[in-house]
Amino acid sequence: MRVKLIEDLPMATSAELYQLSWVIEQLMADPRRIVSMKDRQVTLLDEQSQHRINVSYAAIVLSDEQAAAPAPAQGSQASSAPLKPPPEVHRKEDFRVGQRVSFADQNLKRHVGEVVRINQRTATVHCDGRAWRVAFALLQHIVDVTP
């Protein structure tokens, strides 16, 4: 890796660091890097340095297309489809009081509610009879399509 890039990382914005982490996750999840699979973890191979990295299955996130696609046959090359851009990172300016939003809690349960307050780093969302303070990056807009 180029040393100049590493020295510039502390100066990167949060959005740039998020995009970098997303690209790294996508590259690490490439099936061509998998060396072995165990009951709780998978071993990945860094092709450049030949280092083996153990990763928990919980750390691997498949897109809907990858989850639905059948596994490639042994010996065949994985598809070289271009990487998709990372999902949009929402900011404070993207939300208003009264908007309907959704988010996933720490147990990955999806909640839908209404923004009742905009704080400095979080939004207060009322749903399920409870107030939640949720970071803007974790919120998703709900679009009502009923006529």
C-alpha positions in Angstrom: 0.0 0.0 0.0 1.3 3.5 -0.7 2.6 5.2 2.4 1.3 8.6 1.2 -2.3 7.3 1.3 -1.9 5.9 4.8 -0.6 9.3 6.0 -3.6 11.1 4.5 -6.2 8.8 6.2 -6.5 11.0 9.4 -7.5 13.9 7.1 -10.3 12.0 5.4 -13.9 12.8 6.0 -16.2 10.3 7.7 -18.0 9.7 4.4 -14.7 8.9 2.7 -13.7 6.5 5.5 -17.1 4.8 5.2 -16.7 4.4 1.5 -13.2 3.0 2.0 -14.4 0.5 4.6 -17.2 -0.6 2.2 -14.8 -1.2 -0.6 -12.5 -3.2 1.7 -15.4 -5.3 2.9 -16.5 -6.0 -0.7 -13.0 -7.0 -1.6 -12.5 -9.2 1.5 -15.8 -11.0 0.7 -14.7 -11.9 -2.8 -15.0 -15.7 -3.1 -11.7 -16.0 -4.9 -10.0 -15.0 -1.6 -11.5 -17.8 0.5 -9.0 -20.4 1.6 -11.0 -22.5 4.0 -14.4 -22.5 5.8 -15.0 -23.7 9.3 -18.0 -23.8 11.6 -17.7 -20.3 12.9 -15.2 -18.6 10.6 -13.7 -18.4 7.1 -10.1 -18.0 6.2 -9.3 -15.4 3.5 -6.1 -15.1 1.5 -4.6 -11.7 0.8 -3.3 -12.3 -2.7 -0.6 -9.7 -2.6 1.0 -10.4 0.7 -0.1 -14.1 0.9 -1.3 -13.5 4.5 -4.3 -15.5 5.8 -7.0 -13.7 7.7 -9.6 -15.4 9.8 -13.0 -13.7 9.6 -16.2 -14.5 11.6 -19.2 -15.4 9.4 -21.1 -12.6 11.2 -18.7 -10.1 9.6 -19.7 -11.2 6.0 -22.6 -9.3 4.5 -24.1 -10.6 1.3 -26.1 -8.5 -1.1 -29.5 -9.8 -2.1 -28.1 -10.8 -5.5 -25.2 -12.8 -4.0 -27.5 -14.6 -1.5 -29.9 -15.6 -4.3 -27.2 -16.7 -6.8 -26.1 -20.3 -6.8 -22.6 -21.0 -5.7 -20.1 -21.3 -8.6 -18.9 -24.8 -9.5 -15.4 -25.8 -8.2 -12.6 -24.5 -10.4 -14.7 -21.9 -12.2 -13.8 -18.3 -11.9 -16.1 -16.0 -9.9 -17.9 -13.4 -11.9 -16.0 -10.1 -12.3 -19.1 -7.9 -11.9 -18.2 -4.3 -11.1 -18.7 -3.2 -7.5 -21.7 -1.2 -6.7 -21.3 2.2 -4.9 -21.8 2.1 -1.2 -25.3 3.0 0.1 -25.9 6.7 0.7 -24.9 8.0 4.1 -27.6 10.2 5.5 -26.8 13.4 7.4 -28.7 15.7 9.7 -29.9 17.9 6.8 -31.7 15.0 5.2 -34.3 14.7 8.0 -37.1 16.8 9.3 -39.5 16.5 12.3 -42.6 14.6 11.4 -40.9 12.4 8.7 -41.5 8.6 8.8 -38.2 6.7 9.0 -37.0 3.2 9.6 -33.9 1.7 11.3 -32.6 -1.5 12.6 -31.8 -1.9 16.3 -28.8 -3.7 17.8 -30.6 -7.0 17.4 -31.2 -6.2 13.7 -35.0 -5.8 14.3 -36.5 -3.3 11.9 -38.5 -0.4 13.5 -40.6 2.2 11.8 -41.5 5.5 13.5 -41.7 9.2 13.2 -38.9 11.8 13.8 -40.0 14.0 16.8 -36.7 15.8 17.4 -33.5 16.6 15.5 -30.5 16.5 17.9 -26.8 17.4 17.1 -25.8 13.8 16.1 -29.0 11.8 16.4 -32.7 12.0 15.7 -35.2 11.1 18.3 -37.7 8.7 16.8 -41.0 7.5 18.4 -42.0 4.0 17.5 -43.5 1.0 19.3 -44.5 3.3 22.2 -40.8 4.1 22.9 -38.4 7.0 22.0 -35.2 5.9 20.3 -32.1 8.1 19.7 -30.7 7.0 16.3 -27.7 8.2 14.4 -28.6 9.8 11.1 -26.4 7.3 9.1 -28.6 4.4 10.4 -32.0 6.0 9.4 -33.8 5.3 6.2 -36.6 7.3 4.7 -40.0 5.7 4.4 -41.9 6.6 1.2 -45.7 6.4 1.4 -47.0 5.4 -2.0 -50.7 5.1 -1.2 -52.9 7.4 -3.3 
